[in-house]
Amino acid sequence: QVRLVESGGGLVQAGGSLRLSCAASGRTFSSYNMAWFRQAPGKERQFVARIERNGGSTYYADAVKGRFTISRDNAKNTVYLQMASLKPEDTAVYYCAAGPGNYWGQGTQVTVSS
């Protein structure tokens, strides 16, 4: 089982940057594919980015491609989401997820002001 704890959210102006972190418990972090999702008020949760267990392949939603970067440090059991050129429409609760097993963190709020 994996426990995930996100951090790094906050309030930022449009055009600014934030880095989210997701710390995972357990000694098998490197065996999990990791992803970030987000959910804006009144909207469904949507995929943001994914990184495979060895960090070799990454995937992004079109809405964030070129602005967000997902990375991981298996030695620290942590996955990151570096967000740049933030827009008001990026405002959401951001969740980290691990699979297989469908594990989720509690989320961290990101608010981008215009």
Secondary structure by P-SEA (a helix, b strand, c coil): cbbbbbcbbbbbcccbbbbbbbbbccccccccccbbbbbcccccccccccccccccbbbbcccccccbbbbbcccccbbbbbbcccccccccbbbbbbccccccccbbbbbbcc
